């Protein structure tokens, strides 16, 4: 047996270090996911479940690091980061996404969905799946919808039991053209104040009230200022999980399969967490003396009919989606 030359030994050691070094570096693919919600929120907890399932299913080869609470920017900033590929994933409201992907604006229209079952039938249909992919041309690929309930009015000192009670009230809304039109169609004045400034605006009387889903009203502690909640369920914009198309295109087929499986598991987990959060919130409202009003929705729905008639008359592209979505309600 010939003795190994020193140069050969050095080459062999270099090769071993290079192979094992590359293997270590590439053995784990970590995706950064940023959002603006607190860690106590059921949507955040659903995404934590996604990370757990992904790591387990991939045997540690894929992970998701979650950055909550807006530490990497607000929702618009996170979307822009996805577009350039500096952030891998984010969760945003469809009301924010509509500024990038016009078709999802339909989800903010008032009283469009008959109930939760109708809403999820739409999300899981070809309509919903197309919405998830409509943003690919702007480098935003949707992975799923998360349950974010219905938005309801809540007010500092005014009861809202019928649409006329909203006349003249100044209501904070999201920076969404559809949301603004919907609130104004009901007779209120819209005030697109940032969410971070809302508690102070409510306490100071800058606005008379706002509108949001029940868990968010609870976790933001706005119920400490607002003593009336009207469960009118006027709109149901969804939370949506997205991945940068730049990142998606670099995943292998196996990695995409692992991620899709984890996403699907997180959706089912998040639905259960959401229902519990509703029960917790309503219990907290009762203890704090908040009056929860369950109005007849029919008069509210009738009040916004002109909004839909205007869309039809102007041949708004969203109206075709409205027709398709309403058709699915007949299956409820």
C-alpha positions in Angstrom: 0.0 0.0 0.0 1.4 3.3 -1.1 1.8 6.0 1.6 -0.6 9.0 1.2 1.2 12.1 0.0 0.9 15.2 2.2 -0.7 17.1 -0.6 -3.3 14.4 -1.1 -4.1 14.3 2.6 -4.6 18.1 2.6 -6.9 17.8 -0.4 -8.9 15.0 1.3 -9.3 17.0 4.5 -10.4 20.0 2.5 -13.0 17.9 0.6 -14.4 16.5 3.9 -14.7 19.9 5.4 -16.3 21.3 2.3 -18.9 18.5 2.0 -19.9 18.6 5.6 -19.8 22.4 5.8 -22.1 22.7 2.8 -24.3 20.0 4.2 -24.7 21.8 7.5 -25.3 25.1 5.8 -28.0 23.7 3.5 -29.6 21.1 5.7 -32.1 23.5 7.3 -34.1 26.0 5.2 -35.5 28.8 7.5 -38.3 31.1 6.4 -38.9 34.5 8.0 -42.5 35.2 8.7 -43.5 38.7 10.0 -46.9 40.1 11.0 -48.3 42.9 13.2 -50.4 40.9 15.7 -49.6 40.2 19.3 -48.5 36.8 20.4 -51.8 36.2 22.2 -53.8 36.5 19.0 -55.3 33.3 17.7 -54.0 34.0 14.2 -50.4 34.2 15.6 -51.0 31.0 17.5 -52.2 29.4 14.3 -49.0 30.3 12.6 -47.0 29.0 15.5 -48.7 25.7 14.9 -47.7 26.0 11.2 -44.0 26.3 12.3 -44.3 23.3 14.6 -45.9 21.0 12.0 -43.4 22.1 9.3 -40.4 21.3 11.4 -41.9 17.9 12.4 -43.0 16.9 8.8 -39.6 18.0 7.3 -37.7 16.2 10.1 -36.1 19.5 10.9 -35.1 20.4 7.3 -37.5 23.4 7.2 -38.3 25.9 9.8 -40.3 29.2 10.2 -39.0 32.0 12.4 -41.9 34.3 13.4 -41.5 38.0 14.0 -44.8 39.3 15.6 -46.0 42.7 16.7 -44.8 44.7 13.7 -41.1 44.4 14.6 -40.3 44.2 10.9 -42.8 46.8 9.7 -46.5 47.4 9.3 -48.6 45.3 6.9 -47.9 47.4 3.8 -44.2 47.4 4.5 -44.2 43.6 5.0 -45.9 43.2 1.6 -43.3 45.4 0.0 -40.5 43.4 1.6 -42.1 40.2 0.1 -42.1 41.9 -3.3 -38.4 42.4 -3.3 -37.6 39.1 -1.6 -36.1 40.5 1.6 -38.9 38.9 3.7 -40.2 35.4 3.0 -43.7 35.3 4.4 -46.3 37.6 6.0 -49.9 37.7 7.3 -52.0 40.6 6.3 -55.6 41.7 6.2 -57.2 41.4 2.8 -58.2 45.1 3.3 -54.5 46.0 3.1 -53.8 43.5 0.3 -56.5 45.0 -1.9 -54.2 47.9 -2.6 -51.8 45.4 -4.3 -54.4 42.8 -5.5 -57.7 44.4 -6.5 -59.8 41.2 -6.6 -59.5 40.7 -2.8 -61.4 44.0 -2.2 -64.6 42.1 -2.7 -64.1 40.6 0.8 -64.6 44.0 2.4 -68.0 44.6 0.8 -70.9 44.9 3.3 -73.2 42.0 4.1 -71.8 39.9 1.3 -71.7 36.6 3.1 -74.7 34.8 4.5 -72.8 33.2 7.4 -69.4 31.7 8.3 -70.2 28.5 6.4 -70.8 30.5 3.2 -67.6 32.5 3.7 -65.5 29.3 4.0 -67.3 27.7 1.1 -66.1 30.7 -1.0 -62.5 30.6 0.4 -62.2 26.9 -0.4 -63.8 27.2 -3.9 -62.2 28.1 -7.2 -63.0 31.8 -6.4 -61.0 31.8 -3.2 -58.1 29.8 -4.7 -57.9 32.2 -7.6 -57.7 35.1 -5.2 -54.8 33.5 -3.4 -52.9 33.4 -6.7 -54.0 36.7 -8.2 -51.1 38.4 -6.5 -48.4 36.3 -8.2 -47.9 38.9 -10.9 -46.8 41.3 -8.2 -44.7 38.7 -6.4 -47.3 37.9 -3.7 -48.5 34.3 -3.6 -51.3 33.5 -1.2 -51.1 30.3 0.8 -54.3 30.4 2.8 -57.1 32.3 4.4 -57.3 32.5 8.2 -60.6 32.9 10.1 -60.9 36.6 11.2 -64.6 36.7 11.8 -67.0 39.5 11.0 -66.4 43.2 11.8 -68.9 44.9 14.1 -69.4 48.5 15.2 -68.4 49.5 18.8 -69.0 52.9 20.3 -68.1 55.0 23.3 -71.5 56.1 24.3 -73.9 55.6 21.4 -76.2 52.5 21.0 -76.6 51.2 17.5 -79.6 49.0 17.0 -80.8 50.2 13.6 -79.0 51.8 10.6 -80.4 55.2 11.5 -78.4 55.2 14.7 -75.2 55.5 12.7 -76.3 58.7 11.1 -73.6 61.4 11.7 -71.4 59.3 13.9 -67.7 59.4 13.2 -66.4 55.8 12.8 -62.8 54.8 12.4 -62.2 52.5 9.4 -59.2 50.8 7.8 -57.5 52.6 4.9 -59.6 50.7 2.4 -61.8 52.4 -0.3 -64.4 49.6 0.0 -64.5 49.8 3.8 -64.9 53.6 3.6 -67.7 53.3 1.1 -69.5 50.6 3.1 -69.5 52.7 6.4 -70.6 55.8 4.6 -73.4 53.8 2.8 -74.7 53.1 6.3 -74.8 56.8 7.1 -71.7 57.2 9.2 -68.7 59.5 8.6 -65.5 57.5 8.0 -62.2 58.3 9.7 -59.2 56.2 8.5 -57.1 56.6 11.6 -54.2 54.3 12.2 -54.9 51.4 14.6 -52.1 52.4 16.9 -53.7 55.8 17.5 -57.2 54.5 17.9 -57.4 53.9 21.6 -56.4 57.5 22.3 -58.8 58.8 19.6 -61.7 56.9 21.2 -60.8 58.1 24.7 -60.4 61.7 23.5 -63.7 61.7 21.5 -61.9 62.3 18.2 -64.1 59.5 16.9 -67.4 58.1 18.2 -66.5 54.5 17.6 -64.8 52.0 15.3 -65.4 48.6 13.8 -63.5 45.4 14.1 -63.8 41.7 14.9 -64.5 40.7 18.5 -61.1 39.2 19.4 -59.3 42.3 18.3 -61.7 44.6 20.2 -60.9 42.4 23.3 -57.1 42.2 22.9 -56.7 45.9 22.1 -58.7 46.7 25.3 -60.9 49.2 23.3 -63.8 47.8 25.3 -62.5 49.7 28.3 -63.5 52.9 26.5 -66.3 51.7 24.3 -69.3 50.4 26.2 -71.6 49.4 23.3 -71.0 46.8 20.7 -73.4 46.2 17.8 -73.0 42.7 16.4 -74.1 43.6 12.9 -71.3 41.7 11.1 -71.2 44.2 8.3 -68.0 42.9 6.6 -65.7 40.0 6.8 -62.3 40.8 5.3 -60.0 37.9 5.9 -56.5 37.5 7.2 -54.3 36.0 4.5 -51.0 34.2 4.7 -48.6 35.0 1.8 -45.2 34.0 0.6 -42.9 35.9 -1.7 -43.1 34.4 -5.2 -39.3 34.9 -5.3 -38.9 32.5 -2.4 -41.7 30.1 -3.5 -40.0 29.6 -6.9 -36.7 28.6 -5.1 -38.4 25.9 -3.0 -38.1 22.3 -4.2 -41.2 20.2 -4.9 -40.7 18.4 -1.5 -40.3 21.7 0.4 -43.5 23.1 -1.2 -45.4 19.9 -0.2 -44.2 20.2 3.4 -45.2 23.8 3.6 -48.6 23.3 2.1 -49.3 20.5 4.6 -48.2 22.7 7.5 -50.4 25.6 6.2 -53.4 23.4 5.9 -52.9 22.1 9.5 -52.5 25.6 10.8 -55.8 26.7 9.2 -57.8 24.0 11.1 -56.0 24.7 14.4 -56.6 28.5 14.0 -60.3 28.0 13.4 -60.6 26.3 16.8 -58.5 28.9 18.5 -60.7 31.7 17.0 -63.9 30.2 18.4 -62.4 30.0 21.9 -61.2 33.7 21.6 -64.8 34.7 20.8 -66.0 33.1 23.9 -63.3 34.6 26.0 -64.0 38.1 24.6 -67.7 38.0 25.2 -67.1 36.8 28.7 -64.7 39.7 29.3 -67.2 42.2 27.9 -69.9 41.0 30.2 -67.6 41.4 33.3 -66.7 45.0 32.2 -70.4 46.0 31.8 -70.2 46.3 28.0 -73.6 46.2 26.3 -73.6 43.7 23.4 -76.5 44.3 20.9 -77.6 41.7 18.4 -79.6 43.7 15.9 -81.8 42.5 13.1 -79.4 42.6 10.1 -82.1 42.9 7.4 -82.5 46.7 7.7 -78.7 47.1 7.6 -78.4 45.0 4.5 -81.2 46.9 2.8 -79.5 50.2 3.5 -76.4 49.2 1.5 -78.3 48.0 -1.6 -77.5 51.2 -3.5 -73.8 50.4 -3.2 -74.3 47.2 -5.1 -76.6 48.8 -7.6 -74.0 51.4 -8.3 -71.4 48.7 -8.8 -73.6 46.9 -11.3 -74.5 50.1 -13.2 -70.9 51.1 -13.5 -69.9 47.6 -14.5 -67.4 47.4 -11.7 -65.3 44.2 -12.2 -65.9 43.2 -8.6 -69.6 42.9 -9.3 -69.0 39.7 -11.3 -67.3 38.3 -8.2 -70.3 39.4 -6.1 -72.7 37.4 -8.3 -70.5 34.3 -8.1 -70.1 34.6 -4.3 -73.9 35.1 -3.8 -74.6 32.1 -6.0 -72.6 29.9 -3.5 -74.8 31.1 -0.7 -77.7 29.2 -2.2 -75.8 26.0 -1.2 -75.8 26.9 2.5 
